[in-house]
Amino acid sequence: MKNIITITLLLVTFSFYGQDNKVSFLNLVGNNIQVPNGCQAQSEYEMQACNGTSIKWDYYSADMLSAVFDATISAFAESNSSKSEVTFTSFGSQLKGYKFKMGTTYQYFLHGTIKDQPLMINLGTPKDIANNDDLDGFLSLFFDEVG
């Protein structure tokens, strides 16, 4: 009996060893976005350093979103004076927020509602996204328009 339990545990361990837990798709409110070749997602809601661009989003209740967004912008604006308003459209929904220039990169904080789900998006990129032509590569999979 002892040998059977040992063998079973050993087989279970080997079955998990070497499995790839790689995230292949990001999930933005039910919209599946394929992780680009050469990039790795930390989770279904976050991708870091993909060709210099990182994106992450968090879901909130409507009340909580406003408080978290305002606190984030206030804290970020204290150490950065280059704040400017931006508007993006994602899956047909308008997201409003702010852009900050930090050395050679830009940090975007956006908030809004997609498919009745309030969310905040944090986007860091070396690109100054000023119009739709700047939405190349995988950013065009997240955003329809910049206004």
N, C-alpha and C positions, 0 to 999 in steps of 0.2 A: 504494500500500500504506500509506504514511504517513497519507494522508487517511482511509482506512478505519479505521485504529486510532484516530485522533483522533475521528472521528464515533462510533465504538463507545464510547469512554470518555465522550464528551459525553452520549450517550444513557443510559448507565449512571448517570452523575451526576444527570441530570434525573429518572430513575426513582426515585432515593432522595430527592431533594429534595422536601420538603413531605409526606413520609409521616408519619403520626401514630403514634408509638410509645407511645401512651397505654395504661396498664395498666387493663383493664376489670374484671378479677377478681383477688381475692386468693386464694392457695392455702394453706390450713391443712391440711397432711397429706392432700392429695388432696380436701379439701372446698373447692369453689369458692364464694367469697363475693363478690357483686357490689359494686364500689366505688359508694358512694352518689352520687347526683347532686350536683354542686357540690363534690365532693371529688376529690383526686388521690392515687394510690398512687405511691410511689417505686419499688416493685418488687412482685412477687407476695407478698412477706413483710413489707411495711411501708407504712403509711399515716400521714402526718403532718398534724396540724392540720385534722382533719375536724370541724367544729363544736366546736372546742376539744379534741378527743380525738385522741390518737396511739396507734398500736399497732404492735408489731414483734415478730417471733419468730425464734428461731434454733434450728436442729436440732443435736443433739450425740449422742455415744455416751453410754451410761448412766453410765460412769465420769466422763467429761468434764463431763456436766451437773451432777453433784453439786459438783464442784470449782468450776466457773464460777459456779453459783448462790450457793454459800457465799461466794465472793470478792466477788461483786456486792453481796450483802446486807451483808457486813461493811464494805465501802467506803462504801456508802450510809448505813448506820447511824451511821458516825462523824460525819457532818455533820447528822444528823437524829435526834431522839430520839422521834419519834412513831410508832414501829414497832408494828404490830399484825398478828396472824396472820389470814389469810383463806383460804377454800376456794371454788373455783369448779368448775363442771362444764362441760366443753366436749366436744360430740359424744360424750356418754356417759362420758367419762373425767374422773376427779377431778384437779384441779390445785391444789396447795397453794402458799402463799407468804406474802408480807407486803405490807402497805399502809403508805405513808408520806404524811403530810400536809405539803405544802410551800406555805405561803402560802394561796392560794385554789385550789390544785389538789391532786390525789391521784396518787401514783405507786404502781402495783401491779407486783410482780415475782412471777410464777407459774412453777412448774415441774411437770412430770409427763410422762405418756406418752399419746399419742393414736395409735390404730392401730399400736401397737408402735413408735412413733417418739418417743424422748425429746426434749423441747423446753423452751425457756424463753420466756415471753411477758413483754414489757415494755409496760405500759399506763399512759398518762398521761391524766387526764381531770379536768375541773372538778367532776365528780359524785362524791359519796361513795356508793359502791356497797355498800349494807348488806343488801339483800334483792332478790328477783327483780323487784320492781316498778321497781327502779332500772336494770334492763337494758332500757331503751327504745332505740329507734332501731337503729342498726346494731350496737350491742353485743349485742343479742339474737340476731344472726346468728352470733356467736362463742361465746356462753355460754348454757347451758341453765338453770343454777341458781347461786345464791350461797348459801353456807351458813356 
